[in-house]
Amino acid sequence: MSIYKLAAIIGILIALVAAFVSIPYAVTLMTVAGVIVGVSVLAEHQVRVIVSAVALTALAASFSELPAVGTYVTSIIANVGHVAAGAALFIILRNVVTRLTN
């Protein structure tokens, strides 16, 4: 198992657990896990990761009205959005640096 898959698994696990209990620095940990995952994203998958990060972040609040589980579902989706946002941030910054140096 590669470090990138391990980082993705850890990020998702933190996202799930953080929906139910308070984890110090959870957002930071999820974002760092996302950045590590972002290193491994191939060029043909970059747009998917960026769109997924935007969609997860934008749509997370849509589930808050679900009876009994809405707050948990919203938290899980928003937290997974943090992982995807970390990956998307790395991809975007890497593309900016590539354009400036070439």
DSSP file (Angstrom, degrees, kcal/mol; ACC not computed):
  #  RESIDUE AA STRUCTURE BP1 BP2  ACC     N-H-->O    O-->H-N    N-H-->O    O-->H-N    TCO  KAPPA ALPHA  PHI   PSI    X-CA   Y-CA   Z-CA
    1    1 A M              0   0    0      0, 0.0     2,-0.1     0, 0.0     0, 0.0   0.000 360.0 360.0 360.0 132.5    0.0    0.0    0.0
    2    2 A S     >  -     0   0    0      1,-0.1     4,-2.2     4,-0.0     5,-0.2  -0.335 360.0-113.9 -80.5 163.4    1.4    3.4   -1.0
    3    3 A I  H  > S+     0   0    0      1,-0.2     4,-2.3     2,-0.2     5,-0.1   0.811 116.7  57.8 -63.5 -30.2    1.7    6.4    1.3
    4    4 A Y  H  > S+     0   0    0      2,-0.2     4,-2.0     1,-0.2    -1,-0.2   0.911 107.8  44.2 -70.2 -42.6   -0.9    8.2   -0.9
    5    5 A K  H  > S+     0   0    0      2,-0.2     4,-2.5     1,-0.2    -2,-0.2   0.891 113.4  52.1 -67.3 -38.8   -3.5    5.5   -0.3
    6    6 A L  H  X S+     0   0    0     -4,-2.2     4,-2.6     1,-0.2    -2,-0.2   0.906 109.0  49.8 -63.2 -41.6   -2.7    5.4    3.3
    7    7 A A  H  X S+     0   0    0     -4,-2.3     4,-2.6     2,-0.2    -1,-0.2   0.890 110.6  50.6 -63.8 -39.5   -3.1    9.2    3.6
    8    8 A A  H  X S+     0   0    0     -4,-2.0     4,-2.4     2,-0.2    -2,-0.2   0.922 111.6  47.3 -64.4 -43.7   -6.5    8.9    1.8
    9    9 A I  H  X S+     0   0    0     -4,-2.5     4,-2.6     2,-0.2    -2,-0.2   0.923 113.5  47.8 -63.8 -44.5   -7.6    6.2    4.2
   10   10 A I  H  X S+     0   0    0     -4,-2.6     4,-2.6     2,-0.2     5,-0.2   0.917 111.5  51.1 -62.9 -43.2   -6.5    8.2    7.3
   11   11 A G  H  X S+     0   0    0     -4,-2.6     4,-2.1     1,-0.2    -2,-0.2   0.910 112.2  45.7 -60.6 -43.4   -8.1   11.3    6.0
   12   12 A I  H  X S+     0   0    0     -4,-2.4     4,-2.3     2,-0.2    -1,-0.2   0.897 112.1  51.6 -68.4 -40.0  -11.4    9.6    5.4
   13   13 A L  H  X S+     0   0    0     -4,-2.6     4,-2.7     2,-0.2     5,-0.3   0.917 110.6  48.1 -62.6 -42.6  -11.3    7.9    8.8
   14   14 A I  H  X S+     0   0    0     -4,-2.6     4,-2.9     1,-0.2    -1,-0.2   0.909 110.2  53.5 -62.3 -40.5  -10.6   11.2   10.5
   15   15 A A  H  X S+     0   0    0     -4,-2.1     4,-0.6    -5,-0.2    -2,-0.2   0.901 112.5  43.9 -60.7 -41.7  -13.5   12.7    8.5
   16   16 A L  H >< S+     0   0    0     -4,-2.3     3,-0.8     2,-0.2     4,-0.4   0.944 117.3  43.1 -69.3 -48.1  -15.9    9.9    9.8
   17   17 A V  H >X S+     0   0    0     -4,-2.7     4,-2.3     1,-0.2     3,-1.7   0.888 107.8  59.8 -67.0 -38.8  -14.7   10.0   13.4
   18   18 A A  H 3< S+     0   0    0     -4,-2.9    -1,-0.2     1,-0.3    -2,-0.2   0.683  94.6  65.6 -66.3 -16.3  -14.7   13.8   13.6
   19   19 A A  T << S+     0   0    0     -3,-0.8    -1,-0.3    -4,-0.6    -2,-0.2   0.740 114.4  29.5 -73.4 -21.3  -18.4   13.8   12.7
   20   20 A F  T <4 S+     0   0    0     -3,-1.7     2,-0.3    -4,-0.4    -2,-0.2   0.719 126.9  26.9-110.8 -29.0  -19.1   12.1   16.0
   21   21 A V  S  < S-     0   0    0     -4,-2.3     2,-0.5     2,-0.0    -1,-0.2  -0.920  84.1-100.1-133.6 160.0  -16.4   13.2   18.4
   22   22 A S        -     0   0    0     -2,-0.3    -3,-0.1    -3,-0.1    -4,-0.1  -0.686  35.2-172.0 -82.8 125.2  -14.2   16.3   18.7
   23   23 A I    >   -     0   0    0     -2,-0.5     3,-1.6    -5,-0.2     4,-0.2  -0.976  26.8-120.5-117.5 121.3  -10.7   15.7   17.4
   24   24 A P  T 3  S+     0   0    0      0, 0.0    -2,-0.0     0, 0.0     0, 0.0  -0.368  96.2   3.0 -60.1 135.5   -8.1   18.5   18.0
   25   25 A Y  T 3> S+     0   0    0      1,-0.1     4,-2.6     3,-0.1     5,-0.2   0.762  84.2 148.7  60.8  29.0   -6.8   19.8   14.7
   26   26 A A  H <> S+     0   0    0     -3,-1.6     4,-2.7     1,-0.2     5,-0.2   0.911  70.0  48.9 -60.5 -44.7   -9.1   17.6   12.7
   27   27 A V  H  > S+     0   0    0     -4,-0.2     4,-2.4     1,-0.2    -1,-0.2   0.909 112.5  48.7 -63.7 -41.2   -9.4   20.1    9.8
   28   28 A T  H  > S+     0   0    0      2,-0.2     4,-2.5     1,-0.2    -2,-0.2   0.924 112.4  48.3 -63.3 -44.2   -5.7   20.5    9.7
   29   29 A L  H  X S+     0   0    0     -4,-2.6     4,-2.3     1,-0.2    -2,-0.2   0.905 112.8  47.8 -63.7 -42.0   -5.1   16.8    9.7
   30   30 A M  H  X S+     0   0    0     -4,-2.7     4,-2.2     2,-0.2    -1,-0.2   0.898 112.5  49.2 -66.2 -39.8   -7.7   16.2    6.9
   31   31 A T  H  X S+     0   0    0     -4,-2.4     4,-2.4    -5,-0.2    -2,-0.2   0.914 111.0  48.9 -66.4 -42.6   -6.2   19.0    4.8
   32   32 A V  H  X S+     0   0    0     -4,-2.5     4,-2.2     2,-0.2    -2,-0.2   0.909 110.7  51.2 -63.4 -41.3   -2.7   17.6    5.2
   33   33 A A  H  X S+     0   0    0     -4,-2.3     4,-2.1     1,-0.2    -1,-0.2   0.905 110.1  50.6 -60.5 -40.5   -3.9   14.2    4.2
   34   34 A G  H  X S+     0   0    0     -4,-2.2     4,-2.5     2,-0.2    -2,-0.2   0.889 107.5  52.3 -64.1 -40.1   -5.6   15.7    1.2
   35   35 A V  H  X S+     0   0    0     -4,-2.4     4,-1.1     2,-0.2    -1,-0.2   0.909 109.2  50.1 -62.9 -41.5   -2.4   17.5    0.2
   36   36 A I  H >X S+     0   0    0     -4,-2.2     4,-0.6     1,-0.2     3,-0.5   0.912 112.0  47.6 -63.2 -41.6   -0.5   14.2    0.4
   37   37 A V  H >< S+     0   0    0     -4,-2.1     3,-1.3     1,-0.2     4,-0.5   0.888 104.2  62.4 -64.2 -38.5   -3.1   12.5   -1.8
   38   38 A G  H >< S+     0   0    0     -4,-2.5     3,-0.7     1,-0.3    -1,-0.2   0.771  92.2  65.1 -59.8 -27.3   -3.0   15.5   -4.2
   39   39 A V  H << S+     0   0    0     -4,-1.1    -1,-0.3    -3,-0.5    -2,-0.2   0.850 104.1  46.0 -62.2 -33.9    0.7   14.6   -5.0
   40   40 A S  T << S+     0   0    0     -3,-1.3     2,-0.3    -4,-0.6    -1,-0.2   0.498  81.8 117.1 -91.1  -4.2   -0.4   11.3   -6.5
   41   41 A V    <   -     0   0    0     -3,-0.7     5,-0.1    -4,-0.5     2,-0.1  -0.501  62.1-132.5 -72.4 124.6   -3.3   12.6   -8.6
   42   42 A L    >>  -     0   0    0     -2,-0.3     3,-1.8     1,-0.1     4,-0.5  -0.335  22.4-108.4 -72.9 157.7   -2.6   12.0  -12.3
   43   43 A A  G >4 S+     0   0    0      1,-0.3     3,-1.0     2,-0.2     4,-0.4   0.847 117.2  56.9 -57.3 -37.7   -3.2   14.8  -14.8
   44   44 A E  G 34 S+     0   0    0      1,-0.2    -1,-0.3     2,-0.1     4,-0.2   0.622 110.3  45.3 -73.4  -9.8   -6.2   13.2  -16.3
   45   45 A H  G <> S+     0   0    0     -3,-1.8     4,-1.8     2,-0.1    -1,-0.2   0.396  84.8  94.2-108.3   0.3   -7.9   13.1  -12.9
   46   46 A Q  H <X S+     0   0    0     -3,-1.0     4,-2.2    -4,-0.5     5,-0.2   0.902  83.7  50.3 -63.8 -42.4   -7.1   16.6  -11.7
   47   47 A V  H  > S+     0   0    0     -4,-0.4     4,-2.8     1,-0.2     5,-0.3   0.900 108.5  54.0 -64.2 -39.2  -10.4   18.2  -12.9
   48   48 A R  H  > S+     0   0    0      1,-0.2     4,-2.4     2,-0.2    -1,-0.2   0.904 109.2  47.9 -60.5 -41.8  -12.4   15.4  -11.1
   49   49 A V  H  X S+     0   0    0     -4,-1.8     4,-2.3     2,-0.2    39,-0.2   0.929 113.1  47.3 -66.3 -44.6  -10.6   16.1   -7.8
   50   50 A I  H  X S+     0   0    0     -4,-2.2     4,-2.0     2,-0.2    -2,-0.2   0.926 114.6  46.0 -64.0 -45.2  -11.1   19.9   -8.1
   51   51 A V  H  X S+     0   0    0     -4,-2.8     4,-2.9     1,-0.2     5,-0.2   0.894 111.7  52.7 -65.3 -39.3  -14.8   19.5   -9.0
   52   52 A S  H  X S+     0   0    0     -4,-2.4     4,-2.9    -5,-0.3     5,-0.3   0.906 108.1  50.8 -62.3 -41.4  -15.3   16.9   -6.2
   53   53 A A  H  X S+     0   0    0     -4,-2.3     4,-1.9    31,-0.3    -2,-0.2   0.924 113.9  44.1 -62.4 -44.1  -13.8   19.3   -3.7
   54   54 A V  H  X S+     0   0    0     -4,-2.0     4,-2.5     2,-0.2    -2,-0.2   0.927 115.8  47.6 -66.4 -44.7  -16.1   22.1   -4.7
   55   55 A A  H  X S+     0   0    0     -4,-2.9     4,-2.7     2,-0.2     5,-0.2   0.921 111.7  49.0 -65.8 -44.7  -19.2   19.9   -4.9
   56   56 A L  H  X S+     0   0    0     -4,-2.9     4,-1.1    -5,-0.2    -1,-0.2   0.919 114.8  45.3 -61.2 -42.9  -18.6   18.3   -1.5
   57   57 A T  H  < S+     0   0    0     -4,-1.9     4,-0.4    -5,-0.3    -1,-0.2   0.911 117.4  43.8 -66.9 -42.2  -18.1   21.6    0.1
   58   58 A A  H  < S+     0   0    0     -4,-2.5     3,-0.3     1,-0.2    -2,-0.2   0.850 118.9  41.0 -73.1 -34.7  -21.1   23.3   -1.6
   59   59 A L  H >< S+     0   0    0     -4,-2.7     3,-1.4    -5,-0.2     4,-0.4   0.538  87.0  91.9 -94.7  -6.5  -23.5   20.4   -1.1
   60   60 A A  G >< S+     0   0    0     -4,-1.1     3,-1.3     1,-0.3    -1,-0.2   0.889  84.5  53.1 -56.9 -42.7  -22.7   19.3    2.4
   61   61 A A  G >  S+     0   0    0     -4,-0.4     3,-1.5    -3,-0.3    -1,-0.3   0.661  89.5  80.3 -70.0 -14.9  -25.3   21.6    4.1
   62   62 A S  G <  S+     0   0    0     -3,-1.4     3,-0.4     1,-0.3    -1,-0.3   0.738  90.7  52.4 -63.3 -21.9  -28.1   20.2    1.8
   63   63 A F  G X  S+     0   0    0     -3,-1.3     3,-1.5    -4,-0.4    -1,-0.3   0.375  77.6  97.5 -97.4   4.7  -28.3   17.2    4.1
   64   64 A S  T <  S+     0   0    0     -3,-1.5     7,-0.2     1,-0.3    -1,-0.2   0.726  76.5  61.8 -67.6 -20.3  -28.8   19.0    7.4
   65   65 A E  T 3  S+     0   0    0     -3,-0.4    -1,-0.3    -4,-0.2    -2,-0.1   0.475  72.6 117.4 -86.6  -2.1  -32.6   18.6    7.3
   66   66 A L  S <> S-     0   0    0     -3,-1.5     4,-1.6     1,-0.1     5,-0.3  -0.470  76.9-105.9 -65.0 133.0  -32.5   14.8    7.4
   67   67 A P  T  4 S-     0   0    0      0, 0.0     2,-2.0     0, 0.0    -1,-0.1  -0.380  87.5 -15.2 -64.6 134.9  -34.3   13.7   10.5
   68   68 A A  T  4 S+     0   0    0      1,-0.2     4,-0.2    -2,-0.1     3,-0.1  -0.104 140.0  47.0  70.8 -38.3  -32.0   12.4   13.3
   69   69 A V  T  > S+     0   0    0     -2,-2.0     4,-2.8     1,-0.1     5,-0.3   0.440  77.9 100.9-113.5  -0.8  -28.9   11.9   11.1
   70   70 A G  H  X S+     0   0    0     -4,-1.6     4,-2.6     1,-0.2     5,-0.2   0.871  82.9  48.7 -56.3 -43.8  -28.7   15.2    9.2
   71   71 A T  H  > S+     0   0    0     -5,-0.3     4,-2.1     2,-0.2    -1,-0.2   0.882 114.0  47.0 -67.1 -36.0  -26.0   16.8   11.3
   72   72 A Y  H  > S+     0   0    0     -3,-0.3     4,-2.6     2,-0.2    -2,-0.2   0.924 113.3  47.2 -70.7 -44.3  -23.8   13.7   11.1
   73   73 A V  H  X S+     0   0    0     -4,-2.8     4,-2.6     2,-0.2     5,-0.2   0.920 112.8  50.2 -62.4 -43.3  -24.2   13.3    7.4
   74   74 A T  H  X S+     0   0    0     -4,-2.6     4,-2.5    -5,-0.3    -1,-0.2   0.924 111.8  48.0 -60.3 -44.8  -23.5   17.0    6.9
   75   75 A S  H  X S+     0   0    0     -4,-2.1     4,-2.6    -5,-0.2    -2,-0.2   0.909 111.7  49.6 -63.9 -42.6  -20.4   16.8    9.0
   76   76 A I  H  X S+     0   0    0     -4,-2.6     4,-2.6     2,-0.2     5,-0.2   0.940 113.6  45.0 -63.0 -46.9  -19.1   13.7    7.2
   77   77 A I  H  X S+     0   0    0     -4,-2.6     4,-1.9     1,-0.2    -2,-0.2   0.917 114.6  48.4 -65.0 -42.5  -19.6   15.2    3.8
   78   78 A A  H  X S+     0   0    0     -4,-2.5     4,-1.3    -5,-0.2    -1,-0.2   0.898 112.1  49.8 -63.6 -39.8  -18.1   18.5    4.8
   79   79 A N  H  X S+     0   0    0     -4,-2.6     4,-1.5     2,-0.2     3,-0.3   0.908 109.4  49.4 -67.7 -41.9  -15.1   16.7    6.4
   80   80 A V  H  X S+     0   0    0     -4,-2.6     4,-2.5     1,-0.2    -1,-0.2   0.860 106.4  59.5 -62.9 -33.2  -14.5   14.6    3.3
   81   81 A G  H  X S+     0   0    0     -4,-1.9     4,-2.5    -5,-0.2    -1,-0.2   0.843 100.2  55.2 -60.6 -34.6  -14.7   17.9    1.4
   82   82 A H  H  X S+     0   0    0     -4,-1.3     4,-1.9    -3,-0.3    -1,-0.2   0.896 108.0  48.1 -65.5 -40.0  -11.7   19.1    3.5
   83   83 A V  H  X S+     0   0    0     -4,-1.5     4,-1.8     2,-0.2    -2,-0.2   0.946 114.7  45.1 -63.9 -47.8   -9.7   16.1    2.4
   84   84 A A  H  X S+     0   0    0     -4,-2.5     4,-2.7     1,-0.2   -31,-0.3   0.864 110.2  55.4 -64.5 -35.4  -10.7   16.7   -1.2
   85   85 A A  H  X S+     0   0    0     -4,-2.5     4,-2.7     2,-0.2    -1,-0.2   0.870 104.6  53.2 -66.4 -35.8  -10.0   20.5   -0.8
   86   86 A G  H  X S+     0   0    0     -4,-1.9     4,-2.0     2,-0.2    -1,-0.2   0.925 111.9  45.2 -62.4 -44.0   -6.4   19.7    0.4
   87   87 A A  H  X S+     0   0    0     -4,-1.8     4,-2.3     2,-0.2    -2,-0.2   0.918 113.9  49.4 -64.3 -43.6   -5.8   17.6   -2.7
   88   88 A A  H  X S+     0   0    0     -4,-2.7     4,-2.7   -39,-0.2     5,-0.2   0.897 108.5  53.3 -63.8 -40.5   -7.4   20.3   -5.0
   89   89 A L  H  X S+     0   0    0     -4,-2.7     4,-2.7     1,-0.2     5,-0.2   0.926 109.8  47.7 -60.6 -44.9   -5.3   23.0   -3.4
   90   90 A F  H  X S+     0   0    0     -4,-2.0     4,-2.7     2,-0.2     5,-0.2   0.926 112.2  49.9 -62.2 -43.9   -2.1   21.1   -4.1
   91   91 A I  H  X S+     0   0    0     -4,-2.3     4,-2.3     2,-0.2    -2,-0.2   0.930 112.8  46.4 -60.3 -46.5   -3.1   20.4   -7.7
   92   92 A I  H  X S+     0   0    0     -4,-2.7     4,-2.3     2,-0.2    -2,-0.2   0.933 114.3  46.4 -64.0 -46.5   -3.9   24.0   -8.3
   93   93 A L  H  X S+     0   0    0     -4,-2.7     4,-2.6     1,-0.2    -1,-0.2   0.896 111.9  51.6 -64.6 -39.1   -0.7   25.3   -6.7
   94   94 A R  H  X S+     0   0    0     -4,-2.7     4,-2.3    -5,-0.2    -1,-0.2   0.906 110.6  48.9 -62.8 -40.8    1.4   22.7   -8.6
   95   95 A N  H  X S+     0   0    0     -4,-2.3     4,-2.2    -5,-0.2    -2,-0.2   0.883 110.7  50.4 -66.4 -37.9   -0.3   23.8  -11.9
   96   96 A V  H  X S+     0   0    0     -4,-2.3     4,-2.3     2,-0.2    -2,-0.2   0.941 111.9  47.3 -64.0 -47.2    0.4   27.5  -11.1
   97   97 A V  H  X S+     0   0    0     -4,-2.6     4,-1.9     1,-0.2    -2,-0.2   0.904 111.3  51.9 -61.5 -41.1    4.1   26.8  -10.3
   98   98 A T  H  X S+     0   0    0     -4,-2.3     4,-1.3     1,-0.2    -1,-0.2   0.914 110.5  47.9 -61.9 -43.5    4.4   24.7  -13.5
   99   99 A R  H  < S+     0   0    0     -4,-2.2    -1,-0.2     1,-0.2    -2,-0.2   0.883 113.2  48.1 -65.7 -37.4    2.9   27.5  -15.6
  100  100 A L  H  < S+     0   0    0     -4,-2.3    -1,-0.2     1,-0.2    -2,-0.2   0.807 114.9  44.4 -74.5 -28.1    5.2   30.1  -14.1
  101  101 A T  H  <        0   0    0     -4,-1.9    -1,-0.2    -5,-0.2    -2,-0.2   0.612 360.0 360.0 -93.4 -12.1    8.4   28.0  -14.5
  102  102 A N     <        0   0    0     -4,-1.3    -1,-0.2    -5,-0.2    -2,-0.2   0.418 360.0 360.0-102.4 360.0    7.8   26.9  -18.0
